[in-house]
Amino acid sequence: MRVGFVTQLMFERYGRFWRALVDGAGAEVVLPTRAGVLHHGADVDPDLVQGLSFRLAAVQAASLADCDLIIVPELNPERDDARGSAQDRWVADLAGALVDAVAGLPALVSVAAYPDPGIESRAVGLLPQLVHEPGAVTRVWGRHRAAAERMVTGANVRSGQSALPRSGLPPAALVGQPWVVTDQVVRAATAAGITGLSSRSLPIERARSEGWSFDERLIATDAEVVGAARILSRRAGVSGLRFLVDDGAGSDAWLLRRVAQASHKPVEPLTWRELAPTADAASVFFNLSVD
């Protein structure tokens, strides 16, 4: 049994647990590679996919089409009221959008890229597809139960690490959707002298709580971005914010306006081309991390 993982979108939040569970069930974990993504770039019609991050995720899925199933992230919990980024199908229903945009995919299994109280039912529902002995499901789940409990309660971790000293950094702070503002992107923005601090330095739950205090109707990832903007804009030494716009993403214009309304400092858009005008784009924007 070969199980592929789309790593482009927030893999650092869900990948470690699900990769360990799949491996513990005796299945083969298959991760996208740079060569595979470049080889399958033409398999995805760019007109069917909005946003660079989602185009790369779609190409990753295409490169994993020879797997028996592919695990993809569910970016937000389901909500009845659809507003903001929830109106973007790639944010609200990634698995369904991938099936429509990429031909020939195997079965897709969605797992939560957020603290998930239903993680046990998801895991126990997946395991019978990976093991064929009924008793093995119980044994495998028992070995991973503690890690699953940490997934439910681990919302206050930071989404990234920043080892850079505060002094000498550019005065603007970087914000954007959590699947857009990756570690590679933060390093590129700092190296280019564009931004210093970023939303990845903040605890996830703190950012979301701050966002919901501004607008309780926001979906989780929108709340995280808006909250991070509010927190960072209150920091001494931060002159303003740069919002990294995902080229072509349908919901980013709306989110940029909300960030500007919520921030205490000026907000300016930042494009991919400004961030890496001459650099190897693959090294900045591909998210092929394995942990």
Protein Blocks (a to p, Z undefined) as FASTA:
>chain_A
ZZdddfkgoplmmmmmmmmmmmmnopacddddfklmmmmmmmpcfklpgcjklmmmmmmm
mmmmmpmbdcdddfbdcdfbdghjllpmklmmmmlmmmmmpghiacdddddfbdcfklmm
mmmmmmmmmpccfklmmmmmmmmmmmmmmmmmmmmbcfbdcfbdfehpafbdcdddfklm
cfklmmmmmmnomamcdfklpcfklmmmmmmmmomkbcfklmmmmmmmmmmmmpghiabd
cddddehiaklmmmmmmmmmmpmbdcddddfklmmmmbcfklmmpccbfZZ
